[in-house]
Amino acid sequence: MNTSMTSAVNPPSLTTALPDHTQLPESDGTVVKNFQEHPQSILLTDSIEPILEQRHPDGQYCISQDCGIYWRLTDPPERGAEAPDWFYVPNVPPTFNGQIRRSYVLWQELIPPFIVIEFASGDGSEERNSTPLSRAEQQGTQKPGKYWIYEQVIRPAYYGIYEVNRASVEVYCLVAGQYQLVTANERGHYPISPLGVELGIWQGRYQNPELPWLRWWDEQGNLLLTGHEQAELERQRAEQAESQLEQERQRAERLAAQLRAAGIEPDA
């Protein structure tokens, strides 16, 4: 675990019996904020999995939605966790000690997420709150700002804030221990260069609703398709190829008829 995290949160010593993911709450009892949240998470996961499978042929990565990331011990335990709407962690097994993770515990896993994305149903002020732990404790809230926790403790290389109501996204990159705003490219997308992808807003239909959705593109600006979209594209291509063959057959039959009318046997 990095030194900035150790000094910031004062975790128990390694000699202390630390709880693992089976001993910590897997939910804080809150409900999702809107109907778009779960489909949005599925859309991000489904479309980027082929990229991650190429990067991790050994299968050593995990993706999670609304799963707690425990960064310190508190009472109650939930106060020491953040539950991003979507995150990806490289170079970890898909399960922990053969068990499905109930949460992601930093003092167990040691590897931070590579990217964390929050879906802000409000104005994004909660997701941009940079109140440090020391000030939060002085104010009696005991909970630092979410932005501060990600930047100073959990430390994902990239942090995205998707404002659902405004259909806009901000992406931050961790540089020298601080988040810097990523500039959009000419397509209005935000490059996640180490993954070779871009993040942006796509207007379209997914799981029935026609809405702005947060989606991935490759570095050439090609939309990363879901499994259903890829199957539909292949079906359309097959239909188009079949239609072209049928058109060629009909042209050949017309030509043959014209030759016969002129007294020429087509086979000859």
N, C-alpha and C positions, 0 to 999 in steps of 0.2 A: 504494500500500500504506500502511496506517495507521501512525502513528508508534509506537504501542505494539508492533506486530508488529516493526517495524524494530529498536527498541531491545532487544526480548526475544530475538531469535534471531540478531542480527548477520549478516544475509544478505550475500552478496558484493555488491560495488559493481556498478552498472549497466554499468560498463566491462568487467566480467568476462564471459567467454563462459559463459552459464548454460545448463545442459542443458534440453531440452524434454521433452514427454511421450513422444516416440519414443526418447529416450535413457535414460530412467529405467525401472527394473524395474516391470512391471505386476502382479507377484505376489510375496509373500514366502514362498511355498511352503506356507502353512498351509492346512488344510482347514476346511470349514464344521463347526460344532460340533454340529449336529443336523439331522434331516430337515425340521424346520419352517422353517429359516432362509430357504431360497430361495423356497418358496411364500409365506412372510410378506412378503418383499420384493415379489414379483409382485403380491400382493393390494393392498399400499399403492399401488403404481404404477398398476395397472389402474383402481382406483376413483377416484383423484384426477386422472387425466389430463383428463377433461372440464372440471374446474375450471381447470386450468392452461391448457388450450387457450382458454378464455374470457378468461383474464387475459393471455395472450400470443398474440393472433391472428396475430402475425408469426412464431410458432414459436421465439422466442428464449428458450429455457430448456433445461435438461438435468436428467435424473434418473439416478442411478447406484446400484448396489449393490456393496458389497465392492470399491470402486475406491479406489486410493490417492490421498489428498490430500497433496501434497508441500508442506511448509511451511518446510524449510530443507535445505541441503546437508550431508550427513554421509557417513561411510565406515563401513559400507556405506550405500548410498543409502536402503534401506528403513527405516533408523532415523530418518530425517527425514520420515516419512510416517505418516499415520493412514488406516485404511481403514474408514470407517463402513459399517455394514450397509445403510444407506439414506440418501440425501441428495438434496436438490433445490436447484438454483442458478437464480435468475431472471436474465433479461437477458443471457444468453450464447448463442451459436449452438449448435445441437445437435452440431455437429462443430467441430474446431479446424483452421482453414486447410484445410477440405475433407477432413480425415482423422478417422476414428473415434478418439476419445480412448483412449489406453492408461491414462492417469491424469489427475488434475486438479492442475495445477501452479500454485500461488498466484502465483509471480512472473511467470508468463505471463498468467494469467487476470485477476488483480487483484480480481475480484468474489468475495466469500466466499459459501459456501452460505447459503441462508435457513434451512433446517432440517436437522439431522443427527439420525439415530436409531440407537442402538446396541441390539442384542439381547443381553442379558446372560444367558449360560447358567449363570453362577455366582450369587453373592450381590450382584453389582453393584458390588463394591468397586473393581474395575479401572476401571469406567466413572466412578466418583466420586473417583478418585485425583487430588488437587489438588497433588501434589508439584511445585514449580516447577523449571525447568531448572537454576538455580544449585545447588539442593540435590541434585538428581539427579547433577550432575557431581561435587559434593563426595563423594557416596556411592559414586561410581564406576559407577553404573548407566547414565549417559549418556542416559537416557530419562525425561523428565518424565511426570507423571501425565496420563492421557487427558483428564480434566476440565480441568486447567490448560491443556492445548494448545488445546482447543476454546474456552475462555473468553478466554484471553489472546492467542492467535495466530491460529487459523483464524476464530474469532469468528462462528459462525452465530448469527442472531438467536434461534433456538430450538434447544434440545438435549433430546432425549428418550431416556430409558433404560427399555427394556422388559425387565423381569425375566421370562423365559419360565417358569421353574419356579413362580413365585408368581402368574403371570398378572396382573401389575400394571405400571403405567407411571408414571414421573415426567417432568414437563416443566419445563424451565427457560427463562426469557426473559432476554435480555441487556439490562440496564438500567444506564446510566452505567458501562459497562465491566465489570460483574459480573453473574453469573447469579443470578436470583431465582426461587424455586420458584413455578410457576403453580398457583393454587388450582383444584380441580375445581369444576364447576358443579353444579346440582341433579340433573343426569343422571349425574354421576360422570365427565363428560368434561372434557377440558382444552382450552380455547379457544385456537386459533391465529388471533387476530382479523384480522391483515392478509390472511389467505387466506380468511377467512369460513368456516372449518371448525373441527371439534373432533376431538380424538384420544381414543380410549378402547378398552376391551376389549369384544369381542363373542364370545359363545359360539355356535358353529355349525359347520357342515360346509363345508370348502373344500378342493378337490382331494382329496376323499374323507375325510381325517381329521376327526373331530368334536373340536374343540379350542377353547380361548380364543385369539382372534386379535386383533392390534392393528389397529384400523380407523378410518376417517374418518366423520364425520357432518357435515351442514351446520349452520348456526347455529340452525335450527329443530328440530334433533334427528332429522332424517331420515338414515338410513344411506345413504352413498354406495355405489351398487351397482357391481359389476364388469360388464364387457360381457356375460358369460354370465348373470349374475343379471338384468340388464336385459332380455335376450332372453327368458329364462324368464318374467319378469313379463309381458312383452308377449304371449307365447304363452298364458299363463293368462287374460289379459284377453280375448284373441281367442276362446278357448274359452268363457269366461263369456258373452260377447256372442252367440256362436253358440247357446249353450244357451238364452239368454233368447229369441232369435228362434224357436227350435224350440218353446219353451213357448208363445209367442204364437200360433204357427201351429196347435198342437194345440188351444189354447183356441178359436181361430176355427173350427176344424173341428167341435168339439163344439157350439159355438153354432149353427153352420149346420145340424147334424143335428137339434138341438132345434127350430129354426124349421121345418124340413121336416116333422118329426113333428107340428107344430101346423098344418100346411097352409099355411105361409108360405114363399114362395120367397126365399131369402136375397138373391139378386141384385136382386129387386124392392124 
